[in-house]
Amino acid sequence: MMKGIHGFENVLGRQREERAIRRDFNMAKKVGNIRYGKYYLYYPGIRKWMYIAYEDIVWAYRWLEEIKGRQARGGVQIHFLMLVTKDKRKLGVPVGEEENAVTGLSMLKEHSAYIDIGYAKDKEEIYL
């Protein structure tokens, strides 16, 4: 567990039995700050681990955000795992390095054959 993070909260408000969640979390594979369990993806929230069931995700893709620095040149690049749910909610989960995003997408594909992986403009009309 990360320091200061206690407990779990379902992203979509669908709380599950904590013992089952904790068991899945403890067996989860760690990639950066994200955990990939058998049934759920976990990421650090404010004081709690946020989690979402793979079955609730319909589309996932990698997104790169450029955060401008105060100096004229330079800035920070943050990679996100963008997750779109069945009910058309879009979640941006910061994963840090590009490698974590790529690994994350392959983990999602491994856990659910039903998640559409990769960005394409026309998918926005389908999923959002």
C-alpha positions as CSV (number, residue, x, y, z in Angstrom):
1,M,0.0,0.0,0.0
2,M,1.1,3.5,-0.7
3,K,1.7,5.8,2.3
4,G,-1.4,7.6,3.4
5,I,-3.8,5.6,1.2
6,H,-6.3,3.5,3.1
7,G,-9.3,1.7,1.9
8,F,-11.0,1.5,-1.5
9,E,-13.6,3.4,-3.5
10,N,-15.3,2.2,-6.7
11,V,-14.9,4.8,-9.5
12,L,-18.6,4.3,-10.5
13,G,-19.9,4.3,-7.0
14,R,-20.6,0.5,-7.1
15,Q,-19.0,-0.6,-3.8
16,R,-18.0,-4.3,-3.6
17,E,-17.2,-6.4,-0.6
18,E,-14.0,-5.1,0.8
19,R,-12.5,-8.5,1.6
20,A,-12.8,-9.5,-2.0
21,I,-11.4,-6.2,-3.2
22,R,-8.4,-6.4,-0.8
23,R,-7.7,-10.0,-2.0
24,D,-7.8,-8.9,-5.6
25,F,-5.6,-5.9,-4.8
26,N,-3.0,-7.9,-2.9
27,M,-2.6,-10.3,-5.9
28,A,-2.5,-7.5,-8.4
29,K,0.4,-6.8,-10.7
30,K,2.0,-3.4,-10.1
31,V,2.9,-1.2,-13.1
32,G,4.1,2.2,-12.0
33,N,1.4,3.4,-9.5
34,I,-1.3,1.3,-11.1
35,R,-2.3,-2.2,-10.0
36,Y,-3.9,-4.7,-12.3
37,G,-5.9,-7.3,-10.4
38,K,-7.8,-10.2,-11.8
39,Y,-11.1,-8.3,-11.8
40,Y,-10.2,-4.7,-11.2
41,L,-7.8,-1.9,-12.1
42,Y,-6.6,0.2,-9.1
43,Y,-5.0,3.6,-9.0
44,P,-4.2,6.0,-6.2
45,G,-6.9,8.5,-5.4
46,I,-7.0,11.0,-2.5
47,R,-6.6,8.8,0.6
48,K,-8.2,5.8,-1.1
49,W,-7.4,3.4,-3.9
50,M,-9.9,4.0,-6.7
51,Y,-10.9,0.9,-8.6
52,I,-12.9,-0.1,-11.6
53,A,-14.0,-3.5,-12.9
54,Y,-12.6,-4.4,-16.3
55,E,-16.1,-5.4,-17.4
56,D,-17.2,-1.7,-17.0
57,I,-14.5,-0.5,-19.4
58,V,-15.4,-0.4,-23.1
59,W,-12.5,1.6,-24.6
60,A,-9.0,2.3,-23.5
61,Y,-6.2,4.3,-25.1
62,R,-2.9,6.1,-24.3
63,W,-2.9,9.9,-24.1
64,L,0.1,12.2,-23.8
65,E,-0.4,15.5,-22.0
66,E,2.2,18.3,-22.2
67,I,2.4,20.4,-19.0
68,K,4.1,23.7,-19.8
69,G,6.9,24.8,-17.4
70,R,7.4,28.3,-16.2
71,Q,10.5,28.8,-18.3
72,A,10.1,29.5,-22.0
73,R,11.3,26.0,-23.0
74,G,10.7,22.7,-21.5
75,G,7.9,21.2,-19.7
76,V,6.7,17.9,-18.4
77,Q,5.1,15.1,-20.4
78,I,2.6,12.9,-18.6
79,H,1.2,9.8,-20.1
80,F,-2.4,8.9,-19.2
81,L,-4.4,5.7,-19.6
82,M,-7.8,7.0,-20.8
83,L,-10.6,4.6,-19.8
84,V,-14.1,5.0,-21.2
85,T,-16.9,3.2,-19.4
86,K,-20.2,1.6,-20.6
87,D,-22.1,4.7,-19.4
88,K,-19.8,7.0,-21.4
89,R,-17.7,8.3,-18.6
90,K,-14.1,9.1,-19.5
91,L,-11.4,8.7,-16.8
92,G,-7.8,9.9,-17.2
93,V,-5.4,7.8,-15.1
94,P,-1.9,9.3,-14.9
95,V,0.6,6.5,-15.4
96,G,3.9,8.5,-15.7
97,E,6.1,7.0,-18.4
98,E,5.1,5.9,-21.9
99,E,6.2,2.3,-21.0
100,N,3.7,2.2,-18.2
101,A,0.9,3.2,-20.6
102,V,1.9,0.6,-23.2
103,T,2.1,-2.1,-20.6
104,G,-1.2,-1.0,-19.1
105,L,-3.0,-1.3,-22.4
106,S,-1.7,-4.8,-22.9
107,M,-2.7,-5.8,-19.3
108,L,-6.2,-4.5,-20.1
109,K,-6.4,-6.6,-23.2
110,E,-5.2,-9.6,-21.3
111,H,-8.0,-9.1,-18.7
112,S,-10.8,-8.4,-21.1
113,A,-11.3,-9.3,-24.8
114,Y,-14.2,-6.8,-24.8
115,I,-12.1,-3.6,-24.3
116,D,-11.4,-1.8,-27.5
117,I,-7.8,-0.8,-27.3
118,G,-6.2,2.2,-29.1
119,Y,-7.4,5.7,-30.1
120,A,-9.2,6.6,-33.3
121,K,-11.3,9.7,-33.9
122,D,-14.3,7.7,-35.1
123,K,-14.4,5.7,-31.8
124,E,-15.4,8.9,-30.0
125,E,-18.8,8.7,-31.8
126,I,-19.2,5.1,-30.7
127,Y,-18.2,5.3,-27.1
128,L,-18.7,9.0,-25.9
